[in-house]
Amino acid sequence: MKTVGSRELKNRLGRYLGLVRKGETIIVTDRGTTVAHLVPPSGDQGEPDSCDRFLKQLEAKGHLRLGTRPFRRFKPLRLKGKAASQIILEDRD
C-alpha cells in the first residue's frame, strides 16, 4: 500500500494508475489527511464486456432489441433568423 499526495498524483497519474492496474492500493492524501483510496476493481466490476453481456441478457428476455448497424451521419439543421445567443443578449438589455 502506497501513500501519495494529491499534487503528486495529479502530476504522475499514469504511473499510479499503472500500479493500481498491477493490483496495488494507493492512499491519496491532501495536506496529510486521507481523502481517497485507489483500489483495483473486483473481478465482477470493470470488465469491459460485462455491459455487453448484460445487454445481451436483456435482449434474450425481450426487454430490448440491440442495433445491428452504426448510426447514420448526423446533419445539423440550418434555421433562419437570429441566433439563440443573440436573442438572449437582447433579452438581457
Backbone torsions as a table, in degrees:
resi	resn	phi	psi	omega
1	MET	NA	126.4	-179.0
2	LYS	-109.0	149.2	174.9
3	THR	-114.6	134.5	-177.9
4	VAL	-142.2	142.8	176.4
5	GLY	-76.2	159.0	-175.9
6	SER	-63.4	-37.7	179.7
7	ARG	-67.1	-42.9	177.8
8	GLU	-62.7	-40.4	178.5
9	LEU	-62.9	-43.5	179.5
10	LYS	-62.4	-42.1	-176.8
11	ASN	-72.8	-28.1	-176.3
12	ARG	-130.3	45.0	-175.3
13	LEU	-58.7	-43.9	-178.8
14	GLY	-58.3	-40.8	179.9
15	ARG	-63.1	-45.7	-177.9
16	TYR	-72.1	-33.7	174.9
17	LEU	-64.9	-35.2	175.2
18	GLY	-62.6	-39.9	177.7
19	LEU	-65.7	-40.9	178.3
20	VAL	-65.1	-39.8	178.6
21	ARG	-59.3	-33.4	179.8
22	LYS	-80.9	-3.1	175.7
23	GLY	109.7	1.8	-178.0
24	GLU	-86.0	148.6	176.2
25	THR	-98.7	134.6	-179.7
26	ILE	-115.5	129.9	174.5
27	ILE	-99.3	125.0	-179.3
28	VAL	-100.8	129.6	179.1
29	THR	-118.5	154.3	173.6
30	ASP	-130.5	109.9	-176.7
31	ARG	55.5	42.2	175.5
32	GLY	86.4	-6.9	-179.8
33	THR	-102.7	131.3	178.8
34	THR	-67.6	127.6	-179.8
35	VAL	-119.2	-18.1	-178.0
36	ALA	-161.9	158.0	172.4
37	HIS	-123.3	125.3	173.8
38	LEU	-98.6	115.3	-177.8
39	VAL	-125.4	150.3	176.7
40	PRO	-66.2	150.3	179.6
41	PRO	-67.3	151.4	176.7
42	SER	-74.2	172.8	-174.1
43	GLY	-59.3	-35.5	-176.9
44	ASP	-89.1	-12.0	178.7
45	GLN	-102.4	155.7	170.9
46	GLY	77.4	-1.5	177.2
47	GLU	-75.2	129.5	-176.4
48	PRO	-64.2	-27.3	-177.0
49	ASP	-90.1	-4.0	-178.4
50	SER	-64.0	-36.4	177.7
51	CYS	-66.8	-44.3	178.3
52	ASP	-61.9	-41.2	179.4
53	ARG	-62.8	-43.2	179.4
54	PHE	-63.1	-43.6	178.8
55	LEU	-63.4	-38.1	178.2
56	LYS	-66.7	-34.7	175.6
57	GLN	-64.9	-43.0	177.6
58	LEU	-63.5	-38.0	177.9
59	GLU	-65.3	-40.5	179.4
60	ALA	-63.8	-32.6	178.1
61	LYS	-80.2	-9.6	179.4
62	GLY	87.8	13.9	-179.3
63	HIS	-81.5	-21.6	179.3
64	LEU	-154.6	169.1	177.1
65	ARG	-126.9	122.0	-179.1
66	LEU	-76.7	144.7	177.2
67	GLY	-70.4	156.4	-178.8
68	THR	-113.8	-13.3	-179.7
69	ARG	-140.0	161.0	-178.3
70	PRO	-69.9	162.3	177.6
71	PHE	-65.3	152.6	174.6
72	ARG	-72.9	160.3	179.9
73	ARG	-65.9	134.9	-178.9
74	PHE	-81.4	131.2	177.6
75	LYS	-119.0	114.3	-177.1
76	PRO	-67.9	151.4	178.5
77	LEU	-85.3	142.5	173.9
78	ARG	-103.7	119.8	-179.5
79	LEU	-109.5	146.9	177.6
80	LYS	-85.0	155.1	177.6
81	GLY	110.5	-169.4	-177.6
82	LYS	-76.1	153.5	174.9
83	ALA	-72.0	150.1	-179.3
84	ALA	-59.2	-38.4	179.6
85	SER	-63.5	-37.3	178.5
86	GLN	-66.7	-40.7	179.2
87	ILE	-63.8	-41.3	179.7
88	ILE	-65.0	-42.5	178.4
89	LEU	-63.5	-39.4	177.6
90	GLU	-66.7	-36.2	-178.3
91	ASP	-68.7	-28.4	-179.3
92	ARG	-72.4	-21.9	-178.3
93	ASP	-76.4	NA	NA
